[in-house]
Amino acid sequence: MVLTYSAFDSGSLWLQSEKAWQRVRDDVMALPNFNASHRALQRRLVGSATAVEPDGSGRILLPASLRQVAGLEKRVLLLGMDKRFEIWDEDTLNAKRAEEASNLDAQASEDMERLVL
């Protein structure tokens, strides 16, 4: 499994299988690196990627450097998000959810408006 920063959300880590990670890594590294935002994304995702292996109890050790940058403290939540997991500090995720809930109507895209949930 591979652990790295979230490409989109500060305060979150991504955990994904090696196979899923290779596709993401290849797509990100294929971006032209003369663009500063491409280089920043490459550094954020690929430069910070760390291979992790579950121990005998199925636990993984989150490296201190990734925990610190993501602001992971005592209580951490793991969200299943299709091909990856997101790892959040509980307080950070709760604050993000509250912010998103208050802005959801204003931020609904045309794609979201077509969803039947």
Stockholm file with secondary structure:
# STOCKHOLM 1.0

chainA/1-117         MVLTYSAFDSGSLWLQSEKAWQRVRDDVMALPNFNASHRALQRRLVGSATAVEPDGSGRILLPASLRQVAGLEKRVLLLGMDKRFEIWDEDTLNAKRAEEASNLDAQASEDMERLVL
#=GR chainA/1-117 SS CEEEECSSCTTEEEEECHHHHHHHHHHHHTSCTTSHHHHHHHHHHTTTCEECCCCTTSCCCCCHHHHHHHTCCSCEEEEEETTEEEEEEHHHHHHHHHHHHHHHHHHCCHHHHTCCC
#=GC SS_cons         CEEEECSSCTTEEEEECHHHHHHHHHHHHTSCTTSHHHHHHHHHHTTTCEECCCCTTSCCCCCHHHHHHHTCCSCEEEEEETTEEEEEEHHHHHHHHHHHHHHHHHHCCHHHHTCCC
//
